[in-house]
Amino acid sequence: MVLLYQVLSSLISIYSWALIIYILLSWFPNSRESGFGQFLARICEPYLEPFRKIIPPIGMIDFSPIVAILVLRLATGGLRQLFLWIA
């Protein structure tokens, strides 16, 4: 069970970093049009889209990715509690 938790926790962490990199790409012109940017868009946008529908941008700042990453961190904590309860 510990191995399963470690794998899931690592995948969530990797996905969180992918989201952060995808967000930072918006600071560089045409970076999201690159192959790497398009790859990140394919894996990040489906997760970010529901948050963007709920949380509108304030001015030029989109706070929905921050909430999305926070939800991933809470999911990691929830997994930890679940696996502690099961074990």
C-alpha positions as CSV (number, residue, x, y, z in Angstrom):
1,M,0.0,0.0,0.0
2,V,2.9,2.3,0.7
3,L,4.2,1.8,-2.8
4,L,0.8,2.7,-4.3
5,Y,0.6,5.9,-2.2
6,Q,4.2,6.9,-3.2
7,V,3.4,6.3,-6.9
8,L,0.1,8.3,-6.7
9,S,1.8,11.1,-4.7
10,S,4.7,11.3,-7.2
11,L,2.3,11.5,-10.2
12,I,0.3,14.3,-8.5
13,S,3.6,16.1,-7.8
14,I,4.8,15.8,-11.4
15,Y,1.4,17.0,-12.6
16,S,1.6,20.0,-10.3
17,W,5.0,20.9,-11.8
18,A,3.6,20.5,-15.3
19,L,0.9,23.0,-14.4
20,I,3.4,25.4,-13.0
21,I,5.6,25.2,-16.1
22,Y,2.5,25.6,-18.3
23,I,1.5,28.7,-16.4
24,L,5.0,30.2,-16.6
25,L,5.0,29.6,-20.4
26,S,2.4,32.3,-20.7
27,W,5.0,34.9,-19.8
28,F,7.1,34.1,-22.9
29,P,5.8,35.0,-26.4
30,N,4.9,32.1,-28.6
31,S,6.1,29.5,-26.1
32,R,2.7,27.8,-25.9
33,E,2.8,27.3,-29.6
34,S,5.9,25.2,-29.4
35,G,5.7,21.4,-29.4
36,F,6.4,21.3,-25.6
37,G,3.8,24.1,-25.0
38,Q,1.2,22.2,-27.0
39,F,2.0,19.0,-25.1
40,L,1.5,20.7,-21.8
41,A,-1.7,22.3,-23.1
42,R,-3.1,18.9,-24.0
43,I,-2.5,17.6,-20.5
44,C,-3.2,20.7,-18.4
45,E,-6.1,22.5,-20.1
46,P,-8.7,19.7,-19.4
47,Y,-7.9,20.0,-15.7
48,L,-7.7,23.9,-15.6
49,E,-10.9,24.5,-17.7
50,P,-13.5,23.7,-14.9
51,F,-11.6,26.0,-12.5
52,R,-11.6,28.8,-15.1
53,K,-15.3,28.5,-15.5
54,I,-15.8,29.0,-11.7
55,I,-13.1,31.6,-11.0
56,P,-13.0,34.4,-13.5
57,P,-9.8,36.4,-14.1
58,I,-9.3,39.5,-12.1
59,G,-7.9,42.1,-14.4
60,M,-5.1,40.4,-16.3
61,I,-4.5,37.8,-13.6
62,D,-5.9,34.3,-13.7
63,F,-6.1,32.8,-10.2
64,S,-7.7,29.5,-11.2
65,P,-4.3,27.7,-11.7
66,I,-3.5,28.6,-8.1
67,V,-6.7,27.0,-6.9
68,A,-6.2,24.0,-9.2
69,I,-2.7,23.4,-7.7
70,L,-4.1,23.8,-4.2
71,V,-6.8,21.1,-5.0
72,L,-4.0,18.8,-6.1
73,R,-2.1,19.4,-2.8
74,L,-5.3,18.7,-0.9
75,A,-5.8,15.5,-2.8
76,T,-2.3,14.4,-1.8
77,G,-3.1,15.1,1.8
78,G,-6.4,13.2,1.4
79,L,-4.6,10.2,-0.1
80,R,-2.1,10.2,2.8
81,Q,-5.0,10.2,5.3
82,L,-6.8,7.4,3.4
83,F,-3.7,5.2,3.2
84,L,-3.0,5.8,6.9
85,W,-6.5,4.9,7.7
86,I,-6.4,1.7,5.6
87,A,-3.0,0.6,6.9
